[in-house]
Amino acid sequence: MTGARQPLVRTPLFPLYSEVAALLRIFDGISKDQVRSLIKAVHEQTGTPQNTVDWSQPSLWIPERLNGTDRQLAQRIWDESQQKVNPRHIYGAYLFINTYQLLSLNASGQYQLEHRGNDFIASVPGLLRELDEAEGLPQLLAILAAHSPGKRADLLEEWTEFLLENSNHKTPSSINATLRQRLLNLTARGYVSREGNTYSITSAGVDYAAPQVARPQLQAHHNVFSAIKDYNAAQTIALRERLESLDPYRFEELIKDLLEAMDYENVQVTKQSGDKGVDVIANFQFGITEIKEVVQVKRHKANITRPVLDQLRGALPLHGALRGTIITIGGFAKGCKDVALFPGAAPITLIDGDKLIELLIKHGVGIKQKKLSLLEVDDSYFEGSPAEPLTE
């Protein structure tokens, strides 16, 4: 009688393989209890949402928060990894190493680096494939191939279905975490590329996912979505060029349309003199409170400087507004962001050209989004057993 099949996607806090390889070398000859002691010592100081602890600078917190062998091991991890592995975040790699027996234990309870761990360090394809398939990485690449380029939200539904069928991960937070961490792993290894919050499968990723889904189908998906990405990039450039050549008054009307699409109310383009640079006035419902906001619009590519922010902030009382926004096709000079959210002063939101394009696309102002339908044979429909023939 065979045992129950092990669930897939077993490792929480899924690590980068480069970090695992570094820790394999460092843990060699170290007792498992010593590693667990360090993890426990760090965990006991994690803090609370009300009293957070900064773990971003190991060179500072290791000597301040750890003692004895815990401090020694943490310092060794930080130094020997060339300051790439933060000892605060080794728990996921520790679980991964033990789950897949990348280190063995001798009679004294010390970790020993043997052939399996050495194969991992050497990136032996057969071993990495075994681990990747156990953790669902080829399946995730196959999902991404059908949505590339896409954001995590575009992959979540299919990834959730896969996890519910093949793993013990059931909660939304756990499912989201497994997706994010595996995308980071695949990006670090060159199977996925990332631009902001958007992920794309690379040619190497298509090849690596091929055993999971037929290679021609993956390549076809990749070609289709790459063509869409290129077309959309060209349209985005065209949209920016249109904005740059737009009549200033028409540009103000476009901003009015955008604000209305974003659920602002009573949006008005000012035509009066002496408005201190205010071009648009609008109301926004913030909870149960309606807030008046003033907007200054700059249709030029030069960077906005601090005097423009000061002028708009000074105009707020004139219009009875609590906050302001500056929208430009260009950018903002150095230091503007700090001044915009200066403590004690009315907030000024800064919208540069890239953000403006993003908002126009999101809310469908000046751009039309056309839906495309891809047809795929539903293999699951045909996998069931044939129906029994009817008898007389």
NORWO-V296124 format. One record per pair of residues at least 6 apart in sequence whose C-alpha atoms are under 7 Angstrom apart, sorted by the first residue. I is the first residue (numbers start at 1). J is the second residue. Records with the same first field share a line. If there is no record, write none. Layout:
I->J  J
//
This chain:
7->166  167  168
8->134  135  136  166  167
9->134  135  136  167
10->135  167
11->95  96
12->92  178
13->92  181
14->92  178  181  182
15->92  93  185
16->185
17->185
19->85
20->93
21->120  121
22->81
24->117
26->77
27->111
28->111  112  113
29->110  111  112
30->110  111
31->109  110  111
32->109  110  111
37->70
38->70
39->91
42->88
46->53
47->53
55->61  88
58->86
62->71  74  75
63->71
74->87
77->85  87
78->84  85  86  87
97->103
102->116  117
103->111  112  113  114  117
104->111  112  113
105->111  112
106->112
120->127  128
132->138
137->182
138->208  209  212
139->209  212
140->159
141->201  205  209
142->209  212  213
143->155  158
144->155  201
145->201  218  221  222
146->221
147->154
148->199  200  201  222  225
149->198  199  200  225
150->198  199  200
151->197  198  199
160->175
163->169
164->170
169->175
186->192
187->193  194
191->201  202  204  205
192->199  200  201  202  205
193->199  200  201  202
194->200
206->218  219
210->218
244->299  300
248->299
252->269  297
256->267  269
258->360  365
260->267
261->363
264->282  283  284
265->282  283  284
266->282  283
267->280  281  282  283
268->280  281  282
269->279  280  281
270->279  280
276->311  312  315
277->296  312
278->294  295  296  312
279->295  296  297
280->294  295  296
281->293  294  295
282->292  293  294
283->290  291  292  293
284->290  291  292
285->291
291->322
292->321  322
293->321  322  323  324
294->321  323  324  325
295->324  325  326
296->325  326  327
297->326  327  328
298->327  328  329
299->328  329
300->328  329  330
301->329  330
302->330  331
303->330  331  332  333
304->331  332  333
305->332  333  336
306->336
312->324
313->324  346
316->322  323
322->346
323->346  347  348
324->347  348  349
325->348  349  350
326->349  350  351
327->350  351  352
328->351  352  353
329->352  353
330->352  353
331->352  353
340->347  348  349
341->347  348
360->366
361->367
//
